[in-house]
Amino acid sequence: MSIGSFVRFDRRYGLVIFALGIWIWIGYSIYAHTSKKIIKATIIQSSKPVRHIDDRIYPQKKETLWFDTLYFPKGNELRHPKYGYLGYRQNFVAFFDTDIDVPKDEFVNFVIYSDDGFRLTIDKQKIMEYPKDRPFQKSEKVVRLAKGKHHIHIKYFQGYGQLGIVGYYAVGMSAKEAQKARKYLIGKSSSDLKFLEH
């Protein structure tokens, strides 16, 4: 093999390695940003102001998305760290729905940080809410869940200004234990509570 043919072979080999690297990177990026169907989010933009959790919504835009966690940090636009900016800034409502499987009777501490208001229901029973405008603040409630499957529904609204909603849970054999236990993002399974993928 001459030096010239070796150089040509080496370049072709380098191009193949480069193309393979790009292909692997694109595949990983698609996989990493493909949402697990854990939390179904229905977001409705209102053409009129929203100032209370029960205000009438005048739909201007509606879309359904899937997320793996309830993690939309404080900011000026609804954003998920894994999926980016979603284009919602003011006067909208979002409905988050997910199903869980509880392996045994246990106490679950739900912690919701929100700006503005929210309402958390489990199996159609209201657990807690903050129905009005507020800055990014915490609400917390311990509930006893029986062994089996349960449906979690969270209604969230944003009026104007800063926004965000982040949810956690912690599990214990008593209410006090649940309040002190390690917290997980809503949507992330643990040994004590499993989120069901759709």
C-alpha positions in Angstrom: 0.0 0.0 0.0 1.4 3.4 -1.0 1.5 6.4 1.2 -1.2 8.1 -0.9 -3.6 5.1 -0.7 -3.0 4.9 3.0 -3.9 8.6 3.5 -7.1 8.0 1.4 -8.0 5.0 3.5 -7.3 6.9 6.7 -9.5 9.8 5.6 -12.4 7.4 4.7 -11.9 5.7 8.0 -12.0 9.0 9.9 -15.2 10.0 8.0 -16.9 6.8 9.0 -16.0 7.2 12.6 -17.2 10.8 12.5 -20.5 9.8 10.9 -21.0 7.1 13.4 -20.3 9.5 16.3 -22.9 12.0 14.9 -25.5 9.2 14.5 -24.9 8.0 18.1 -25.2 11.6 19.4 -28.5 12.2 17.5 -29.9 8.9 18.7 -29.0 9.7 22.3 -30.4 13.2 22.0 -33.7 11.9 20.7 -33.8 9.3 23.5 -32.9 11.7 26.2 -35.6 14.2 25.2 -38.4 11.7 24.5 -40.9 12.1 27.2 -41.9 9.1 29.3 -45.7 9.1 29.4 -46.0 9.6 33.2 -47.8 12.9 33.6 -50.3 14.0 31.0 -50.5 17.8 30.8 -53.4 19.6 29.2 -52.6 23.3 28.9 -55.2 25.9 27.9 -54.4 29.5 27.0 -57.2 31.9 27.9 -58.0 35.0 25.9 -59.2 36.7 29.1 -57.5 37.2 32.5 -57.3 34.3 35.0 -57.1 35.3 38.6 -58.6 32.4 40.5 -58.5 28.6 40.2 -62.2 28.5 39.3 -62.3 31.4 36.9 -63.9 30.7 33.5 -61.4 30.0 30.8 -61.9 31.4 27.3 -59.8 29.0 25.2 -57.5 30.5 22.7 -55.1 27.6 22.4 -55.1 24.1 23.8 -52.5 21.3 23.7 -51.8 18.0 25.4 -48.2 17.1 26.3 -46.5 14.3 28.3 -43.8 14.9 31.0 -41.8 12.6 33.3 -41.9 14.9 36.4 -43.9 17.8 37.8 -41.0 20.3 37.7 -41.6 23.7 36.1 -39.3 26.0 38.1 -40.0 29.7 38.9 -39.5 32.0 35.9 -41.3 34.2 33.3 -42.3 31.3 31.0 -43.5 27.8 31.6 -40.4 25.6 31.3 -39.4 22.1 32.0 -35.6 21.5 32.4 -35.7 18.4 30.1 -38.2 19.7 27.5 -37.4 23.5 27.4 -39.7 26.5 27.1 -43.3 25.8 26.3 -44.5 29.3 25.2 -46.9 30.0 28.1 -46.4 33.2 30.1 -49.8 34.4 31.4 -53.5 33.7 31.7 -53.5 29.9 31.3 -54.5 26.8 33.1 -52.8 23.4 33.1 -54.3 20.1 34.2 -51.7 17.4 35.2 -52.9 13.8 35.5 -51.0 10.7 36.6 -51.6 7.3 38.1 -49.8 5.7 41.0 -49.6 2.3 42.5 -49.1 2.1 46.3 -47.7 -1.3 47.5 -49.2 -1.1 51.0 -51.2 1.3 53.1 -49.0 4.3 53.9 -48.9 8.0 54.5 -47.9 10.3 51.7 -46.8 13.9 52.2 -47.5 16.0 49.1 -45.6 19.3 48.7 -46.5 21.7 46.0 -44.7 25.0 45.2 -46.7 27.2 42.9 -47.0 30.7 41.5 -50.0 31.2 41.1 -52.7 28.8 42.5 -53.4 25.1 42.3 -55.7 22.3 43.4 -54.6 18.8 44.1 -57.2 15.9 44.1 -56.7 12.2 44.5 -59.4 9.9 43.3 -61.6 12.9 42.8 -61.2 14.0 46.5 -59.8 17.4 47.1 -56.6 17.2 49.2 -55.3 20.8 49.2 -55.4 24.0 47.2 -54.4 27.6 47.0 -57.0 29.1 44.8 -55.7 32.7 44.3 -52.7 34.6 43.0 -49.5 34.2 45.0 -45.7 34.3 44.6 -43.8 31.0 44.4 -44.7 29.4 47.8 -45.1 26.1 49.4 -48.3 24.1 50.3 -48.1 20.8 52.1 -50.5 18.0 53.1 -50.1 14.5 54.4 -52.7 11.9 53.3 -53.2 8.2 54.1 -53.4 6.1 50.9 -54.7 2.6 50.8 -52.8 -0.2 49.0 -53.6 -0.1 45.3 -53.9 2.3 42.4 -54.9 5.9 42.7 -55.4 8.8 40.3 -53.7 12.2 40.9 -55.1 15.3 39.3 -53.5 18.8 39.7 -55.1 21.9 38.3 -52.8 24.9 38.1 -53.4 28.4 36.9 -51.1 31.3 36.0 -52.4 34.9 35.9 -49.5 37.3 35.2 -45.9 37.9 36.3 -43.7 35.1 37.6 -44.9 31.5 37.4 -44.0 28.0 38.2 -45.2 24.7 39.7 -43.0 22.0 41.3 -44.4 19.0 43.1 -42.8 16.5 45.6 -43.9 13.6 47.7 -42.5 11.6 50.6 -43.7 8.3 52.1 -43.8 7.0 55.7 -45.7 4.7 58.0 -47.0 7.6 60.0 -47.8 11.3 59.1 -44.8 12.5 61.1 -42.5 10.0 59.4 -43.8 11.1 55.9 -43.1 14.7 56.7 -39.4 13.9 57.5 -38.8 11.3 54.8 -36.8 11.8 51.7 -38.7 13.7 49.0 -39.0 12.7 45.4 -40.4 14.7 42.4 -43.9 13.8 41.5 -43.5 11.5 38.5 -40.4 9.8 39.8 -41.0 6.3 41.3 -39.6 5.1 44.6 -39.6 1.8 46.4 -42.7 3.0 48.3 -44.7 4.4 45.4 -44.7 3.7 41.7 -45.9 6.1 38.9 -47.5 4.2 36.1 -46.4 4.9 32.5 -49.1 5.2 29.9 
